[in-house]
Amino acid sequence: MSDVIKKLMNAAHRFTVVDFGALKICMLFIGILLGVYFSSFFMKYITIIWIVTILAWLILIVQVIRYLRKQK
């Protein structure tokens, strides 16, 4: 499994800004499609979804700050 992850990381290091943009757009639309198909299911758990979203966002922000500090 770690070999697969290493290969994916090597491929991601070669991505350009356009490649990452396409990936983000793809992920956005997959999320929209899932939301459309499972909207009634997700509405039951909207509080949990918000909590997980905010926690994930905070973790990403902390990681970005840590990476920026390491660059100095």
C-alpha positions in Angstrom: 0.0 0.0 0.0 2.8 2.5 0.8 4.2 1.8 -2.7 1.0 3.0 -4.2 1.0 6.1 -2.0 4.6 6.8 -3.0 3.7 6.5 -6.7 0.7 8.8 -6.3 2.8 11.4 -4.5 5.4 11.3 -7.2 2.7 11.9 -9.8 1.2 14.7 -7.7 4.7 16.4 -7.6 4.5 16.7 -11.3 1.1 18.4 -11.4 0.8 21.9 -12.7 -1.6 24.6 -11.4 -4.0 23.6 -14.2 -3.9 20.0 -13.1 -4.7 20.9 -9.5 -7.4 23.2 -10.7 -9.0 20.3 -12.7 -8.7 18.1 -9.7 -10.4 20.6 -7.5 -13.2 21.2 -10.0 -13.7 17.4 -10.3 -13.9 17.0 -6.5 -16.3 19.9 -6.3 -18.7 18.4 -8.8 -18.5 15.0 -7.2 -19.5 16.6 -3.9 -22.4 18.4 -5.6 -23.6 15.2 -7.2 -23.4 13.3 -3.9 -25.3 16.1 -2.3 -28.0 16.0 -4.9 -28.5 12.3 -4.7 -28.3 12.0 -0.9 -29.7 15.4 0.2 -32.4 14.0 2.5 -29.9 11.7 4.1 -27.3 14.4 4.7 -29.9 16.9 6.1 -30.5 14.6 9.0 -26.8 14.9 9.9 -26.1 18.5 8.9 -24.7 19.5 12.4 -22.2 16.6 12.3 -21.2 17.5 8.7 -20.6 21.1 9.7 -18.4 20.0 12.7 -16.3 17.7 10.6 -16.0 20.3 7.9 -14.8 23.0 10.3 -12.4 20.6 12.0 -10.9 19.5 8.7 -10.5 23.1 7.6 -8.8 24.0 10.9 -6.4 21.1 10.5 -5.5 22.2 7.0 -4.9 25.8 8.1 -2.7 24.7 10.9 -0.7 22.4 8.5 -0.3 25.3 6.0 1.0 27.6 8.7 3.4 24.9 10.0 4.7 24.3 6.4 5.1 28.0 5.9 7.1 28.4 9.1 9.4 25.5 8.1 10.3 27.3 4.8 11.8 30.3 6.7 
